Amino acid sequence: MKQQEHIIAAVKEGSIAQEMEIEAGDKLLAINGQSIEDVFDYQYLAEDEYIEVLVEKPYGEQWILEIEKEADEDLGIEFENGLMDDYRSCHNKCIFCFIDQMPKGMRETLYFKDDDSRLSFLQGNYVTLTNMSEKDVDRIVRYHLSPINISFQTMNPELRCKMLNNRFAGEALKKVDRFYEAGITMNGQIVLCKGINDGAELESSIREMSKYLPHLQSVSVVPVGLSKYREGLFPLEPFEKEDAEEVIDLIERFQKIFYEEFGLHFIHASDEWYILAGRELPEEERYDGYLQLENGVGMLRLLMTEFEECMDEINKFPERFPAGNLKRSLSIATGKLAYPYIKRMAERVCEKYPDVTIQVYPITNEFFGERITVSGLLTGQDIRTQLEGKKLGERLLLPENVLRSGEKVFLDDLTVSDLENALQVSIDIVKSSGRDFVECILFRCAKDRGTG
């Protein structure tokens, strides 16, 4: 079997790797004589206090480096491929898959369906377990990797096969038993589809999943996202206000039971359910430390809590946030889901600083369809079209989740510069915390803090 080679992209300044004269362009071949399949092997083998690292220089010479270090101390190596292996695509054909609901003509990477268990640990992705071999399970148990995030959808094996369109999907649930027995921490997710895995099926699934407490520490219930591009796909209906009320009532009933027995609320409804039902968000304590933020569970509550804490700080230490010389006019664009909360926050800032004017605009998702209300799926063209001719002030603030991670590009490949030129306004990107929201208004995203 050919030895796997992993090209080193960069070496961190002052790291062990730099000290050992490892450089970008070198290839990592083995650690302690063992070939490295992927990033999990690398992290596990590099943990020891004494290791032997085999690298190959670009001119072909191989070095064996003996390294003594602290346990778990990082070598300081970054690889061209962060996973150190090919990404595994999804073999399911889920009836609720959002990628199947996207229009043609978008960039190719948006159509890639991943179901790679390694991305669960590295990036927090949720995996169905259907693409996971027994070797994968053995490595997770042996390396004691945690947490793993699992897309359950239902605990009914037959129904799970139908929802995922995979005859092995029900059998895959048995892997959860292995993780539970090994004490692997897990988080779960249920994408709820009306008339399919809701109602009695949801109640049954919650009961079954609770048997994995406390290692399965949280499960989120999120409504299926329905775009306008569903021609030829499985017929799914949108949830209405009454449906949301039933889902919340069921979940909150179970939360009380689980909290009394385990000290965890365990099962959580995403923010969308509360908006749809017209109910107030749960108090912060009910989110168990915000274990499901990436699924939109508690995101708005955390935002409001951070905002309130920042406003309290302003009141206690006004000298840090001077009210003088703050005459400015701004605008904010956001998805319809968060709009009422962003508007409320903006009004509070304007009450405190009367010379600050803020216009908040809810952007309707024309690109994917009006039922998609989260800001993370807004496109540059929808923002541009709906803000043209509007009062935007000196600056337009946008949440960072409208952009591709680490880039200034929207889902539809429009750039921030494109939007600035079209709207003739300077754009600032606001991070996701309530404090960043305040500071971006008062201090231009904290860049000009202290200049007023």
C-alpha positions as CSV (number, residue, x, y, z in Angstrom):
1,M,0.0,0.0,0.0
2,K,1.4,3.4,-1.1
3,Q,2.4,5.6,1.8
4,Q,0.1,8.7,2.1
5,E,1.7,12.0,1.7
6,H,0.4,15.3,3.2
7,I,1.7,18.5,1.8
8,I,2.5,21.2,4.5
9,A,1.0,24.6,3.5
10,A,2.4,26.7,6.4
11,V,4.4,26.5,9.6
12,K,3.4,28.7,12.6
13,E,5.9,31.2,13.8
14,G,7.7,30.1,16.9
15,S,6.3,26.6,16.7
16,I,8.0,23.2,17.3
17,A,7.8,22.6,13.5
18,Q,9.7,25.8,12.8
19,E,12.3,24.9,15.3
20,M,12.8,21.5,13.6
21,E,13.2,23.3,10.2
22,I,10.0,21.9,8.8
23,E,8.9,24.2,6.0
24,A,5.9,24.9,3.6
25,G,6.2,22.5,0.7
26,D,7.5,19.6,2.8
27,K,5.5,16.4,3.0
28,L,4.5,14.7,6.2
29,L,4.9,10.9,5.7
30,A,4.5,9.3,9.1
31,I,4.5,9.7,12.8
32,N,6.0,7.0,15.0
33,G,6.3,4.8,11.9
34,Q,2.6,4.9,11.2
35,S,1.1,6.2,8.0
36,I,-1.5,9.0,8.5
37,E,-4.9,8.6,6.9
38,D,-6.4,11.9,7.9
39,V,-6.4,14.7,10.4
40,F,-7.7,12.3,13.2
41,D,-4.7,10.0,12.9
42,Y,-2.4,13.1,12.9
43,Q,-3.9,14.7,16.0
44,Y,-3.9,11.4,17.9
45,L,-0.4,10.4,17.0
46,A,1.0,13.9,17.6
47,E,-0.4,14.0,21.2
48,D,2.5,12.0,22.8
49,E,5.3,13.7,24.7
50,Y,7.9,11.9,22.5
51,I,7.3,11.4,18.8
52,E,9.3,10.6,15.6
53,V,8.2,12.5,12.6
54,L,9.1,11.5,9.1
55,V,9.1,14.3,6.5
56,E,10.2,14.6,3.0
57,K,11.8,17.7,1.5
58,P,10.8,18.9,-2.0
59,Y,14.2,17.7,-3.3
60,G,13.4,14.1,-2.1
61,E,15.5,13.8,1.0
62,Q,13.7,12.3,4.0
63,W,14.2,13.4,7.6
64,I,13.3,11.6,10.8
65,L,12.8,14.2,13.5
66,E,12.8,13.2,17.1
67,I,10.6,15.6,19.1
68,E,10.1,15.9,22.8
69,K,7.3,18.2,23.9
70,E,4.4,18.7,26.3
71,A,1.5,16.2,26.0
72,D,-1.1,17.7,23.5
73,E,1.3,20.5,22.5
74,D,0.7,21.5,18.9
75,L,3.5,21.0,16.3
76,G,2.4,24.2,14.5
77,I,1.8,22.6,11.1
78,E,-1.0,23.6,8.7
79,F,-1.8,21.3,5.7
80,E,-3.0,22.2,2.2
81,N,-6.0,20.0,2.9
82,G,-7.3,20.6,6.4
83,L,-9.0,17.2,6.5
84,M,-5.8,15.5,5.1
85,D,-8.1,13.3,3.0
86,D,-10.8,13.5,0.3
87,Y,-14.2,14.7,1.5
88,R,-16.9,12.1,1.6
89,S,-20.1,13.0,-0.2
90,C,-23.6,12.0,1.0
91,H,-25.2,8.9,-0.4
92,N,-28.7,9.7,0.9
93,K,-31.5,11.3,-1.1
94,C,-33.3,13.0,1.8
95,I,-36.8,14.2,1.1
96,F,-35.9,17.5,2.9
97,C,-32.5,18.1,1.5
98,F,-32.0,21.9,0.9
99,I,-29.3,21.4,-1.7
100,D,-31.8,19.7,-4.0
101,Q,-34.0,22.8,-3.7
102,M,-31.4,25.2,-5.1
103,P,-31.6,26.7,-8.5
104,K,-29.1,25.8,-11.3
105,G,-26.2,28.0,-12.2
106,M,-24.7,28.6,-8.8
107,R,-21.1,27.9,-8.0
108,E,-20.3,24.2,-7.9
109,T,-19.3,23.9,-4.3
110,L,-22.8,24.8,-3.2
111,Y,-24.1,21.6,-4.6
112,F,-21.7,19.3,-2.8
113,K,-23.5,17.2,-0.2
114,D,-21.2,16.1,2.6
115,D,-21.9,13.4,5.1
116,D,-18.3,13.1,6.5
117,S,-18.2,12.2,10.1
118,R,-14.8,13.9,10.4
119,L,-16.4,17.2,9.6
120,S,-18.7,16.7,12.6
121,F,-15.7,17.0,14.9
122,L,-13.8,19.7,12.9
123,Q,-16.6,22.0,11.8
124,G,-19.7,20.9,13.8
125,N,-21.5,19.4,10.8
126,Y,-24.4,17.0,11.4
127,V,-24.0,13.5,9.9
128,T,-26.5,10.8,9.3
129,L,-24.2,7.9,10.2
130,T,-25.1,6.1,6.9
131,N,-21.8,7.0,5.4
132,M,-19.8,5.8,8.4
133,S,-17.9,2.5,8.2
134,E,-17.2,0.2,11.2
135,K,-13.6,1.3,10.9
136,D,-14.8,4.9,11.4
137,V,-16.8,3.9,14.4
138,D,-13.8,2.0,15.9
139,R,-11.5,5.0,15.4
140,I,-14.0,7.4,17.1
141,V,-14.2,5.1,20.0
142,R,-10.4,4.4,20.2
143,Y,-9.5,8.1,19.9
144,H,-12.5,9.0,22.1
145,L,-13.5,11.8,19.8
146,S,-16.2,14.1,21.0
147,P,-18.7,15.5,20.4
148,I,-20.2,14.0,17.3
149,N,-23.3,15.7,15.9
150,I,-25.9,13.3,14.5
151,S,-28.9,14.0,12.2
152,F,-31.5,11.6,13.7
153,Q,-34.7,12.9,12.0
154,T,-36.6,10.0,13.6
155,M,-35.9,7.0,15.8
156,N,-38.3,4.9,13.8
157,P,-36.0,2.8,11.6
158,E,-38.5,2.2,8.8
159,L,-39.5,5.8,8.6
160,R,-35.8,6.9,8.7
161,C,-35.2,4.7,5.6
162,K,-38.0,6.5,3.8
163,M,-37.0,10.0,4.9
164,L,-33.3,9.5,3.8
165,N,-34.2,7.3,0.9
166,N,-31.5,4.8,2.1
167,R,-32.4,1.3,3.0
168,F,-29.5,1.2,5.5
169,A,-30.6,4.4,7.4
170,G,-32.5,2.6,10.1
171,E,-29.7,0.1,10.8
172,A,-27.2,3.0,11.0
173,L,-28.9,4.1,14.3
174,K,-27.2,1.2,16.0
175,K,-23.9,3.1,15.8
176,V,-25.4,5.4,18.5
177,D,-25.3,2.5,20.9
178,R,-21.6,2.1,20.3
179,F,-21.0,5.7,21.0
180,Y,-23.1,5.6,24.1
181,E,-21.3,2.6,25.5
182,A,-18.0,4.3,24.9
183,G,-19.1,7.5,26.6
184,I,-18.8,9.6,23.5
185,T,-20.5,13.0,23.8
186,M,-23.2,13.5,21.2
187,N,-25.6,16.2,20.0
188,G,-28.6,15.5,17.8
189,Q,-30.8,17.1,15.3
190,I,-34.3,16.5,13.9
191,V,-35.4,18.2,10.7
192,L,-39.2,18.2,11.2
193,C,-41.4,17.5,8.2
194,K,-45.1,18.2,8.5
195,G,-47.2,15.0,8.6
196,I,-44.2,12.8,8.5
197,N,-42.0,12.8,11.6
198,D,-43.9,15.3,13.7
199,G,-46.7,14.6,16.2
200,A,-46.7,11.1,17.7
201,E,-43.6,10.2,15.8
202,L,-41.7,13.2,17.3
203,E,-42.9,12.3,20.8
204,S,-41.8,8.7,20.3
205,S,-38.4,9.8,18.9
206,I,-37.8,12.1,21.9
207,R,-38.5,9.3,24.3
208,E,-36.1,6.9,22.4
209,M,-33.3,9.5,22.2
210,S,-33.6,10.3,25.9
211,K,-32.3,6.8,26.7
212,Y,-28.9,8.0,25.5
213,L,-28.8,10.8,28.2
214,P,-26.4,12.2,29.4
215,H,-24.0,11.3,26.6
216,L,-26.5,12.5,24.1
217,Q,-26.6,16.0,25.7
218,S,-28.8,17.9,23.4
219,V,-31.2,17.5,20.5
220,S,-32.6,20.3,18.3
221,V,-35.9,20.3,16.4
222,V,-35.8,22.6,13.4
223,P,-38.5,23.1,10.7
224,V,-37.7,21.9,7.2
225,G,-36.6,24.7,5.0
226,L,-38.7,24.9,1.8
227,S,-37.4,27.0,-1.1
228,K,-39.5,27.8,-4.2
229,Y,-37.4,25.3,-6.3
230,R,-39.2,22.0,-5.4
231,E,-40.6,20.9,-8.7
232,G,-40.3,17.1,-8.9
233,L,-39.3,16.7,-5.3
234,F,-41.2,15.0,-2.5
235,P,-44.3,17.0,-1.6
236,L,-43.7,18.8,1.7
237,E,-46.0,21.3,3.4
238,P,-45.0,24.4,5.3
239,F,-45.7,24.6,9.1
240,E,-48.3,27.1,10.3
241,K,-48.8,28.9,13.6
242,E,-50.9,26.2,15.1
243,D,-48.3,23.6,14.2
244,A,-45.5,25.6,15.8
245,E,-47.5,25.9,19.0
246,E,-48.0,22.1,19.2
247,V,-44.2,21.5,18.6
248,I,-43.3,24.0,21.3
249,D,-45.8,22.6,23.8
250,L,-44.5,19.1,23.3
251,I,-40.9,20.1,23.6
252,E,-41.4,22.2,26.7
253,R,-43.3,19.4,28.4
254,F,-40.4,17.1,27.9
255,Q,-37.9,19.8,29.0
256,K,-39.4,19.9,32.4
257,I,-39.2,16.1,32.8
258,F,-35.6,15.8,31.6
259,Y,-34.4,18.8,33.7
260,E,-35.8,17.3,36.9
261,E,-34.1,14.0,36.3
262,F,-30.8,14.9,34.5
263,G,-30.3,18.7,35.1
264,L,-30.5,19.1,31.3
265,H,-33.4,20.4,29.2
266,F,-32.1,18.1,26.4
267,I,-34.7,18.7,23.7
268,H,-34.8,22.2,22.1
269,A,-37.0,24.0,19.6
270,S,-35.2,26.3,17.2
271,D,-35.9,30.0,17.2
272,E,-38.1,29.7,14.1
273,W,-40.8,27.9,16.0
274,Y,-41.1,30.7,18.6
275,I,-41.3,33.3,15.8
276,L,-43.9,31.4,13.9
277,A,-46.0,30.7,17.0
278,G,-45.7,34.4,18.1
279,R,-44.3,33.4,21.5
280,E,-41.5,34.9,23.5
281,L,-38.1,33.2,23.4
282,P,-37.2,30.9,26.3
283,E,-35.1,32.4,29.1
284,E,-31.3,31.9,28.8
285,E,-31.1,29.1,31.4
286,R,-33.2,26.8,29.2
287,Y,-30.6,26.6,26.5
288,D,-28.1,24.5,28.6
289,G,-25.2,26.7,27.6
290,Y,-26.2,27.2,24.0
291,L,-25.2,23.7,22.7
292,Q,-27.2,24.1,19.5
293,L,-26.5,27.6,18.3
294,E,-25.5,26.4,14.8
295,N,-29.0,25.0,14.4
296,G,-30.6,28.3,15.3
297,V,-31.4,27.3,18.9
298,G,-31.0,30.3,21.2
299,M,-29.2,32.4,18.7
300,L,-31.7,35.3,19.1
301,R,-31.8,34.9,22.9
302,L,-28.0,35.0,23.1
303,L,-27.9,38.1,20.8
304,M,-30.4,39.9,23.0
305,T,-28.7,38.9,26.2
306,E,-25.3,40.1,24.9
307,F,-27.0,43.3,23.8
308,E,-28.6,43.9,27.1
309,E,-25.3,43.3,28.9
310,C,-23.6,45.9,26.7
311,M,-26.3,48.4,27.3
312,D,-26.0,47.9,31.0
313,E,-22.3,48.5,30.8
314,I,-23.0,51.7,28.9
315,N,-25.2,52.9,31.7
316,K,-22.7,51.9,34.4
317,F,-19.6,53.3,32.6
318,P,-20.9,56.1,30.4
319,E,-17.3,57.5,30.0
320,R,-16.5,54.4,27.9
321,F,-19.3,55.2,25.5
322,P,-19.5,59.1,25.3
323,A,-22.8,60.4,24.1
324,G,-21.3,63.6,22.6
325,N,-20.3,63.8,18.9
326,L,-22.3,60.8,17.9
327,K,-24.4,62.4,15.3
328,R,-24.7,59.7,12.6
329,S,-27.2,58.0,10.3
330,L,-27.0,54.3,9.6
331,S,-29.0,51.5,8.1
332,I,-29.2,47.8,8.8
333,A,-30.5,45.0,6.6
334,T,-31.3,41.5,8.0
335,G,-33.5,38.5,7.3
336,K,-37.2,38.6,8.3
337,L,-36.6,36.1,11.1
338,A,-34.3,38.4,13.1
339,Y,-35.9,41.7,12.0
340,P,-38.2,42.3,15.0
341,Y,-35.2,41.8,17.4
342,I,-32.7,43.8,15.4
343,K,-35.3,46.6,15.2
344,R,-35.9,46.5,18.9
345,M,-32.1,46.7,19.6
346,A,-31.7,49.6,17.2
347,E,-34.5,51.5,18.9
348,R,-32.8,51.1,22.2
349,V,-29.6,52.5,20.9
350,C,-31.4,55.5,19.4
351,E,-33.2,56.1,22.7
352,K,-29.8,56.2,24.5
353,Y,-28.2,58.3,21.7
354,P,-30.8,60.7,20.2
355,D,-28.3,61.9,17.6
356,V,-28.0,58.4,16.1
357,T,-30.6,57.5,13.4
358,I,-31.0,53.9,12.3
359,Q,-33.2,52.5,9.6
360,V,-33.7,48.7,9.8
361,Y,-34.8,46.9,6.7
362,P,-36.2,43.3,6.5
363,I,-35.0,41.6,3.3
364,T,-37.5,39.2,1.7
365,N,-35.8,36.2,0.2
366,E,-36.9,36.4,-3.4
367,F,-34.1,34.2,-4.5
368,F,-35.0,31.1,-2.6
369,G,-38.6,32.0,-1.8
370,E,-40.4,34.0,0.9
371,R,-40.5,31.1,3.3
372,I,-36.7,31.2,3.8
373,T,-36.4,33.9,6.5
374,V,-32.9,33.4,7.9
375,S,-30.2,36.0,7.1
376,G,-27.7,33.3,6.3
377,L,-29.5,32.5,3.0
378,L,-29.9,36.1,1.8
379,T,-28.3,36.9,-1.6
380,G,-26.5,40.1,-2.6
381,Q,-29.0,40.7,-5.4
382,D,-32.0,40.6,-3.0
383,I,-30.3,43.0,-0.7
384,R,-29.4,45.3,-3.7
385,T,-32.8,45.2,-5.3
386,Q,-34.8,45.9,-2.1
387,L,-32.5,48.6,-0.8
388,E,-32.2,50.6,-4.0
389,G,-33.6,54.1,-3.5
390,K,-33.9,53.6,0.3
391,K,-32.5,55.9,3.0
392,L,-29.2,54.1,3.9
393,G,-27.4,56.9,5.7
394,E,-23.6,57.0,6.0
395,R,-23.2,53.2,6.4
396,L,-25.1,50.0,5.8
397,L,-24.6,47.3,8.4
398,L,-24.9,43.6,7.4
399,P,-24.6,40.4,9.5
400,E,-21.5,38.4,8.8
401,N,-23.5,35.2,8.1
402,V,-24.7,36.7,4.7
403,L,-21.2,36.1,3.4
404,R,-19.2,33.0,2.6
405,S,-17.0,32.1,5.5
406,G,-13.8,34.2,5.5
407,E,-14.7,36.0,2.3
408,K,-16.5,39.1,1.2
409,V,-18.8,37.2,-1.2
410,F,-22.5,36.5,-1.0
411,L,-24.2,33.2,-1.9
412,D,-24.9,34.5,-5.5
413,D,-21.2,35.5,-5.9
414,L,-21.9,39.2,-5.7
415,T,-19.1,40.9,-3.6
416,V,-19.4,43.5,-0.9
417,S,-17.7,45.9,-3.2
418,D,-20.3,45.2,-5.9
419,L,-23.1,46.0,-3.4
420,E,-21.3,49.1,-2.2
421,N,-21.0,50.4,-5.8
422,A,-24.6,49.6,-6.6
423,L,-26.0,51.2,-3.5
424,Q,-23.4,54.0,-3.2
425,V,-22.9,53.4,0.5
426,S,-20.1,52.1,2.7
427,I,-20.9,48.6,4.1
428,D,-19.7,47.3,7.5
429,I,-20.0,43.6,8.4
430,V,-21.3,43.0,11.9
431,K,-20.2,39.9,13.9
432,S,-22.9,37.8,15.5
433,S,-22.7,39.1,19.1
434,G,-24.9,41.7,20.7
435,R,-21.9,43.7,21.8
436,D,-20.5,43.8,18.3
437,F,-23.9,45.2,17.2
438,V,-23.6,48.1,19.6
439,E,-20.0,48.8,18.9
440,C,-20.4,48.7,15.2
441,I,-23.1,51.4,15.5
442,L,-21.2,53.6,17.9
443,F,-17.6,52.9,16.8
444,R,-17.7,51.6,13.2
445,C,-17.3,47.9,14.1
446,A,-14.9,48.9,16.9
447,K,-12.3,50.2,14.4
448,D,-12.7,53.8,15.4
449,R,-13.6,53.2,19.0
450,G,-12.5,56.1,21.2
451,T,-12.7,58.7,18.4
452,G,-16.4,59.3,18.9
